[in-house]
Amino acid sequence: MSIFLCIQVSVCENTRGNPSLWSKMKLVALMTLLPILSSASLPPPEGSYKILFLLPFTTRSHKILHIALATNLADRGHKITMLTNQAPSSKHPNIYEFTHGMEETDFDSLNVFKFLIQPGASFVPPAFIFEALGRNLYQLQEVKDIYNKRKEFDVIVIDCYMNDVVYPFVHEMPFIVLCGTGMEQMHSAVMGNVLNPAYTPSMQYMWNHPMSLIQRAVNIFGSIQFGFIYKHWSPVPVVQPEINKHFPDLPPILELEKNVSLSLINSHYSLGMTQPLLPSQIEVGAMHCRPGKPLPRDVAQWIEEAEHDVIYFSLGSVVRSEFMSENFRNIMIEAFTKMKQRVIWKFEKELEGLPDNVIIRKWLPQQDVLAHPKVKVFITHGGRLSSQEAIYHSKPVLAIPVFFDQPKVAAELQKAGFGIALNLKELTVPLVVDSLNEIINNPKYAKAIGKASLLLRDQKETPIDRAVWWTEYVIRHRGAPALRSPGADLSWIEYLCLDVLVVVHVGIFTLFWVSKKLLALACRVNKKKKTE
Ligand SMILES: *[C@@H]1O[C@H](CO)[C@@H](O)[C@H](O)[C@H]1NC(C)=O
């Protein structure tokens, strides 16, 4: 489209023959086109590819990332097949979604408030879910069909975390992993990049930087413990026997996993920690973020007619508000009655007795709401995607985390000065009201998050273009062996040079022992001579 408009401008220039006016207009036209050009900056693809996405165990929010990538690939003419536990969410003609429908992975009926745990702890789904997945997934006819046709695909994209059940698909195929939880120590190590525990906190900890001696010690064990449990307790040892029954001749999951071509990681140095990365580790943090689009008319009107700006409240897609405790709900409602701002709240059920300044909607286009200039605060559960959207759209946050990595994300948001994090268990009406007023009236929060937003947007190409380009790269080269780190082929003993250390120690000890013996011998000879 942009090319077409450029041509139009130059045609007009020729026919009208007023160069100065027309070149000015051309400049204006180009400037308005620039955003369009930059968001589709990739050269056209070499052909139409077939791409298989496998995410049989994922959350709605992780699926948002897969759909963002799939949609951008589909826009380029590629054909996408997606196997997932989530309901279909794309209407794109080039995307075919298959929902396997196993009830063990139905997060919609899952009440995560039951898993409400202390900040800092991590959430491990029960092992029976993985066992059921391993047992039943390959019995579904459609999954069998996709499996039998898997060699027809040009590349496979899988969800990095807890989707070990799909590894039979990637045998002798080029594949990419998408890490929705961000930089992940365990997976990074598989690729040959062990993140240094001296400054990389393990998923379950929230240490400040720099860590103390004790913290670094605990962090080393925490980092090892997580990978150890994953590989030696659950989910891998639970899934593996089930996979063996269906595919007795395949190499084990942990072997197949090592052949990964590259990983697309939902992180970015502007969003948190800078890490040394391999060329096969591509940071695509906030790739689902995009400029706001017009809102549904009723919502737009409600926001625009607000006399004193707007507060947006959403607990995301996994944490469903209908499972909120009555206490939590009442605190929030009462706090809203004390605010002069209007509140727009994503809540999946009807609610009686709401104050006049509050409306609820079952679903809202979150990014379009956040992009609206009248929205001043985002009350969030501190999910990773939501916090990225808050930064991208430059909206300060009041974070009320519920589970998993949310307490950690919330603490990071507060530490960065992007808002205030509250503990759900200590929530009171005055605390919510004071926090909201502080965030709205003290410009420091908006300023801090505005600065982060600029950093996040200031990239050579958009994260989504980067993700698309690398996906096609893996297709063009049938894998990415050139990017592979030699470190990935070493055992951990070799990687840490423990064998070298043992040899050096034994050498030093031998040298010491031999010299001691020689010295003793010399002394004895000496003494003998003297007594003679
Ligand atoms: C490893 O990946 C390459 C493509 O990236 C593929 O050709 C090869 O067969 C794979 N090996 C295994 C054991 O899957």
The ligand as a Gaussian input file, in Angstrom:
#p B3LYP/6-31G(d) Opt

LIG

0 1
 C       18.351000     -32.069000      14.194000
 O       17.881000     -30.963000      13.412000
 C       18.162000     -30.992000      12.038000
 C       17.549000     -29.790000      11.425000
 O       17.721000     -28.668000      12.197000
 C       17.633000     -32.276000      11.402000
 O       17.978000     -32.322000      10.068000
 C       18.173000     -33.479000      12.160000
 O       17.624000     -34.656000      11.626000
 C       17.806000     -33.351000      13.627000
 N       18.240000     -34.503000      14.396000
 C       17.430000     -35.163000      15.222000
 C       18.021000     -36.341000      15.937000
 O       16.288000     -34.850000      15.387000

